[in-house]
Amino acid sequence: MSRNRFNWEDARYFLAVARSGTMGRAADTLGIASITLSRHLSHLQSRTGTALFTRHSKGLTLTDEGQRLLVYLERAEAEIEAAGEIFGSDPTSVSGTVRIAAPEGFALKVLAPQLNGLLDANPELRVEIVPQLRGFSLSRREADIAIMVGKPTEAKLRYTPLATYNLGLFASPDYLARRGYPDSIEALADHRLVGYVEDLLFSDRLNTPKSAWSAWQSQISIYSPIGQVEAVRAGTGIGMLHRFLLNANDELIRLLPEVEVEREFYLVYHPTTERIPRIATAIEFLKHISVETSSELPASEANS
């Protein structure tokens, strides 16, 4: 490393490129011209005396030295942000925006109804809830915190389990009156099945119908688990549904109770951000959020 004084502006641009993977996206994020960004990166690589990125057809990836530098700069970035929040505002209050990425079912049925407690205690805090799209990355700071199904694959992320939930086979009385009851998992081949648009799933763990039965073929594919519940309620077909998305007074009928898939929600965050007050406050709130995933099944199950 050069003995020359380190330029934080160069470091900020390096972080943007490392997270976006391309010069164009990083320049758009920073609001500068690509040529300006390229000049800053060249300056930084000159100071470090080593190549920090490798070019390929889809953009840029970090070299081993670039990965090492990323660890230090992310830590420095988080400390600067934490200092700004602690010393640049009322130390007794938490302010700013926290972005939480969460699966749709968790976001709408668990998180959104309970945000009142977080915001009442921290009136200067703002919360954004965003979806986890294909290619989502917490390391690229696409969110401050994520709720994930299963443990994260990135080793540097921290995580804690929140709740276990189950999925089962359900159909409406109307559908079963028209098409009959399947008496085995293999009998589902004779029924209209509701499931996911598979090429939109970013993890095999989310394809719960095929986890239950590898031969599952959806005739109706819906990207949203809540949309699947509504389709099954309407008598469209049989679905592998999240039990916590169902209402206690639902008329849906549970089929083949022995066919069940279990998954777990995890609270995930980057270790460099947990000292930032607004993020730390949200993490603590989420650790104690009430995740009711074991409510009573629809009453009609007892009669099926």
C-alpha angles and dihedrals in degrees: 000000000000118000088227115113112275114247111222091200089061089049092052091053091047090055092051093053093044090054099042099040094217136069092228096054092043092051090050091050092050094042094234136114118272091237090057090050092048090052092053092049091050089050091051094047089050090053094048093044093223142084111264099183138039118212121225137162094278099043136275134336128189120257119223089267090048090054090052092050091047091060092054096043095047089052091049092047092053092048092050091049092047091049091050092053095044099044100026098058144029104306091212094059136058119221141168135063127305118195116206121190113205141160112267097248093051093043096052103033103033113018106036095051092053102045090096091080093053095046096043089056092043109032093173093056122101123201129204120191113199135175125254104240127189109292093022112164129188089193089063088056093244084145136004095229134014136201106211137185103237129355118313117257095218107094096210095060122096121224143175128192115252107180145333118236135185136218126204142175116273138173136173123255088242093055093047092048089056101038106021132232121299109234096198140018089256090056088069086082087076094052138077107255129203118209147133133306091251100204090058093058113101094197133039088223088070093059091084097161090062090043087060096042122008092206093059112138116182118217089187115040118191124177092213125072089208089052089052091054091052092048092051091046088054091057096252096133149298119309140186096234136189104249093213090061092062126090122238089237094047116135093213115125123226113231128201095357090198088068105083137144122207124205135169133223116222130197106225132186141156114263093225092062103049093090092058103103099225092048094042090051092051092046091053091048092050093049088063100036116129108248106186104191099144102061120143116290118244109289091240090070090075089058098046 
